[in-house]
Amino acid sequence: MKSRCALPLLLPFAFAAALSGHSRQGRETKEPAAKEGKEAKVSSVKVLSCEAFDRFLEPANAAGEPAKRALVDDLVSCAGRLGTPLLERGTKPGLGRAIFLYRGPASKVMLSGDMTGLRPTEALTPIAGTDLFYLVREFETDARLDYKFVLNDKDWVLDPLNPRTMVSGFGPNSNVEMPEYVRPAEVEYDARIPHGTLEDFTFTSKILNNTRVARVYLPPSYAQSEARYRTLYVHDGTDYLNFAKINNVVDSLIHKKEIPPILVVMVPPINREQEYGNNPEFARAFATELVPMIDRRYRTQAAPGSRATLGASLGGLIAVFIGQNYPQVFGNVAGQSSGFFAETSLEPLRNAPKINLVFHLDVGTYEANFHGRNLLEGNRRLRDLLREKNYRLQYKEVHEGHSWGSWRARIADALRFFWGTLPMKY
């Protein structure tokens, strides 16, 4: 069954909505700044824009029909070359201004995305006498956010002037990249480096009474070696392969000697909401059936510290649950935007004795309103509890939303934290 990384409360919105330093003492870090694009430096922000939008807006509103049309044509032509949203200096340090534009036959245009809680709540303003709509928002200068336009309350469309998109289980979304956002180069296929191989592994569970086909990544050295390898077990495995390009990420890390060669077992769900909702039977099947099968089939290191489990959204929730309940199997847990909300009870973890687990958690600051619920606060509460109990923890907040665009960029952070071979930079 195709995993879409979605919580049961999903609204009809075509987003990839998913419930998606060598020091090990847990540090919050800020992502570095990108340096790309046509630029004009203003303070710390590079301005990627046509003529300043405010200087366009006043004469456009005041002009007569022929002049107004010419002004709009010029702006849209420039926006088509640069791509939208147009970017300008923000009103405060650390912020940039994003100008969304839509031109076309519509009576109403709404913005829906990570910045609106994944709901069409912000209207673009029409310029009278034209078919151009606009909306001005400010975001952090390193933010990356998914969005779509909603036309006339019914048609969800990509931004026609924006060539940047982000894939998801529900199709592509348009993508805002503020000027200091850094694209994760490791997700792109690099023909210059060695690549691992992928093969199918059929997992039949007696506990769950079902069968699914997982994908297994073998590192480039596997066939020529007798060595045993660490293993990463991935929930929503098909999506991590298709949307996060996890095989490319691991290829890159191995080639750069940032981690040792590892195996990756990418496991798809069959009934995602049922299996990933802290389901003890699924956890038991994963830890006591799947792992021994993988250990028998492949040359793995059969020790908890040599295994990790990774998931996003609900996949992160079940990853934490499996780690809590089977620390003798998994020594490392990575949760990305894990399905902990502000109201989620953490008492089972609080009341349990500390166990030998290492945690990586990452979450977006634009997940405070995830379909009306607060994932950001839930993950902060989990962070605080793990610190209180002195777990080894790496925690990252980024100016992004609930998206594969965010999760794919943090896979390398988790793997370097668990098994890194080089000192990490902060």
N, C-alpha and C positions, 0 to 999 in steps of 0.2 A: 504493500500500500504506500502511495506517495506521501512522504512527510511534508507538511507545510509549516511546521513550527507555529502553530496557532493555538491560542487558548480558547476554551469553549465560549467565551464572551465576545468573540470576534464579530464586528459589525460588517456589513457588506462593503468592504473597502479593499482595493487590490494592492495591499501592502504585503511585504514579507513579514507580517506580524507573527512573532514567534514567542511562545512560551513553550529568541535567536540569539644596575646594581647587583651584584652577586649576593648582597645581603639578603637573607631569608626572613628578616624580622618584620616585613610588611611595610612598604612605603607607598604613599600615594604619589603618583607621578603625573606630570603634564606632558602631553605629546609635543614633540618638537615642531618647528615651523617649516612649512614648505617654501620653496623658492622657484616658482614656475609661473609662466604666463607673461603676457605683455604688461609692463608695469610702469607705474609712476608712483614713487614712494611718497607717502604722506604719513609723517610720524612713523609708527612701526607697521603700518598697513600699506600694502601695495594696492593702488587703486586700479581696478580692471573695469573700465567703463568707457562710454562714449562721452559726449558733452555732459557735464554735470546735470543730473536729472532735473533738479529744481530750476535750472536755467532753461530747460526745455518746457517745463510744465506751465509756467506763467504765460508765456506767449502762445502756447498751444491752446490754452483755455480761452485766451482773449482773441485769437486770430479769426478772421473770416474763413469761409469754406475752402477756397483754393490754397491759401497759405497754411491753414491748419492741416490739410491733407499732406502738403509737402513736408511739413515738420514731422508728422507721424511717419511718413515714408522714410525720411532720413534716419529717424531714430530706430525704426524696425530694421532697416538695412544694416545699420551699425551693430545693432543687437544680434542680428543674424550672423555677422562675421565673428563677434566675440563670444556669443552664446550667453544666454540668460541663466539666472538673474544677473543683471548688471551690478557691479560691486563698487562701492564708494567708501570713503572714510566714515566711520561712525561718530556718534556724539560723545563717546567716552573712550579712553584708552582701552585696548583689548577688544573693542567692538568694531564691526564693519557693517555697512549698510548694504542690503540686498534689495534690488528693485526687480520685482516679478512683473513680466509683461505678457499679455495674451492679446492677440489680434485675430478676430474672426467673428462670424455671425452668432451672437449669443446675447441673451437679455440679462444673464446673470452668470458670473464666474466666481467660484469659491476656491480657496486654497485648502488642501487637506494634506497633512503630513506629520512628520515627527514634531514639528513646531506647533501643531494644533491639537495634539492628543489623538492623532489619526482620525480626525473628524473634520468635515467641511464647515468650519466655523468662521473663517475669515474671508470677507468679500473683497474682490478687486474692484477698484473704482473706475467707472467708465469716464472717458473724456468725451464730453457732449459733442455730438455731430460726427463722431468717428466710431470705428469698430475696435478701438484700442482700450484695454483695461490695464490697470496697474495696481500694485500693492508694494509698499515700502516697509521692510522689517529690518531689525538689527539682530545680528548674531555674533557670537564670539569669533575672533579672527581665525581660529583653527577648527571651526565647526564643519561637520559634514552631515547633511540631512536629506532624507527621502521625501518626495512629495508628488502629488498629482493635482491637476485642476479638475473641478467638477462643473460642468456646463449645464445650466438650466435645471439644476437639482437632480440630474439623472445620468449624464454622460461623464465617465471618469476617463480623462485623457492625459497623456504625457504632455510636457511643455514643448510645443513645436519649435521653439527657439533655443532649446537646450539640448545639445547633443549628448550630454553625460547621463547615463542611466545606471541603475543598480538592479541586478537580477534578484528574483525572489521566487518562492513557491507559488505566488499568485501572479506572476508576470513582472515585467520591468516597471520601475518607478523612475521619475526624473530625480536628479541628484544635485543638491547645492554643495559646492566645495568652496569654502571661504579661502582667502588667499594664503593663509598660513597652514592650511591642511596638508598633510603629507600622505600621499598615496602609498600603500604598502607594496613595494616593488616585488616582494617575494611571492605574491599571489600570481604573478604573470609567468607564463611558461618561458623558460630560458633555454634555448637550443644549444647553448655553449657548455652546459654542465651535464653530468651524468644524471639519469632519471631512474627512479624505481619502477617496479612493475606492479600491475594490479591483477588480482585474480578473484574469482568467486569462491565463497565458502558457504555451504549450506548448513544452517543451524536448525536442527529439529529438537524441540524442547518437550520432554515428557511432562515437566511441571506445567507448562502453558498449553500443552497439546496443540502445538502449531509449528510451522516451518517457515523460515525466512532465509533469504540469500543475502549474506553480508559481502562486503568488498574488503579485500585484504591488500594493503600496500606492503611490498617487500623492498627494502632499500637496495641501491645499485650493487652493493657488495654481497648480497645474500647468496646468490648462486655459486659464487667463487669462494665462499668462506665456510668454515665449520663453526664460526662463532655463534654465541647465543645473544639475543637481542632484547632490549626493553620493548614494552608494548603499550601503545595508546589505544584505548577503547573509546569509540566515539558514538554517542547517541545522535539520532537523525543523520546517520552516516552518509546516506545518499545525498542529502542536502549539503553537508560539509564538503563532499566531493564536487558536486555540481556548482554550488554557489560560492563556497569559500575557497575552492581549489586547494584543499588541504594537502594534496599530493605535491603540488608545486611548492607550497610553503616548506614542507618537510625536505624535499629535494634541495632547496636553497640552503636551509639550515645545516644539513649534512655536508653539502659541498663547501660551505664556509667554515666547517668544523666548529660551529656554534653549539651543536649537540652531537652525540654519537649517533651512528645509524640506528634506527628504530623500526619496528613494525607498527602499522596502524590498522586496526580492525574497525571498519565502518558499518555499524549495525542499524538497519532501518526499523522503525516501529511497524507493528501491524495495526494495533488500536492505540494510537498515540496518547490520547487523553486518559484512557484507562491504564495503560502501562506506565506512563511517566508521572502519574499523580501519587507518588510515594507508595507504589504498589509493592507489597512485600513479596508476592509470588514472582513478579517480574524481576525484582532484585535478586531473589534466590536463584532463579533460572540463569540470570546473567552471570552471577558470581560462581555458582556451583556446577553449572552445566556448560555454559559457553566457554568460560576461561579454561577449564580443564581440556576441552576439545581443542582449543587453539594451542595449548601447551603440548598436546600430543602430536598435533599436525605440523607445528613449526618449531624452530629452534629458538625458544624464548627463555628469558631469565625468570624463573618461577619464584620471585620474591616480591613482597608488597611494594617496596621502594622502586622496583623495576616496572611497575604497572601504574598507569594513570587512566582516569576516566574523564571525559570531556563532554559537555553539552551546553546548549543555548536555550534559554527560556524554560519551558517545561523540561527540556533535556538537561539543563543545569540543575533543576530541582531534583531529578532522579539521580543525577551524578552525585550530588551531596548526600542523598539518602543511601545510595549504595555504599559510598565511602564510610558513612557513619555505621552502617550495619555489617560491613564486611572489611574492616581494616586489616584483617589477616590476608586479604586478597589484593586490595588496592591501597597503596600508600600515598597516592597523589590524586587530588580532585580539582578540576577546573570547571567553573560555572560562569557562563557568559549571559548577562542579563537574566540571571536565574529567577525562577518563578516564585520569589518571595515578595509579598506585598507588605504595605505598612501594617496591615492587620494580621499577618501570618504569625501564628504562634511559634516561638522558638524554644518553648519550655522543654521539649524532648532533648534538644541539644544542650540547653542550659543545665538540665538536671543530670545529664549523662557524664560519666567520668571522662576526662581528657584521654584521647587515644592518639596513636602515632600516625597522624595525617598531615599532609602539606596541602595548602589551599592556594589556588589562584582564583580571584574573582574580578570581573570587569563589568561595568555598567555605564549607560549613557545618562548624562544629566537631563536629556530630553525624554527620559522615561518616568519622570515624576507624574505624568498624565498619560498612562498607557490605557487607552479606552476607558478613561475615568478612574483608573486605579494607579497606585504609586509604587512602581517597581524600584525606583531609585531609593526611596526611604526603606523599603524592605531589604534591599541589598546592603544599605548602610547599617541597618540594625544587625544583620548577619555579620558584617565586618566587625562591628563593635564587640559582639559577643565572642567571636573568634579571638580577637585581641585580648579581651578580658580573660579568656581561658589559656592565653599564651600559646596559641597555635602558630606555626610558621605560615605566614600569609603574605601574598602579594596582592594588593588591591589597586585597581585603576578605575578612575572616572574619566570619561572623555565627553567632549561636546558633540555627541551623536545620539541617535535614537535606537529603536528596537529593530535592528537591520543586519543583514548579512554583510553589509558594507563595514559595519563596526566589528562584528565578530571575526571576520576573516583577518582583520588587521591586528588582532590580539592573540591569535594562535601562537605565533612565534614567541610572544612574551611569556605565555604559560609554559611552553616547552623549554625555553631557556631557563626559566625559574626552577623547573623540576630537575632538568638534566643538563643544564648548560655547562659547556667546557671552557668558556671564556668569561672573564670578568664582565659584568654588565655595567652599562653607562647610565647614569641618572642625570 
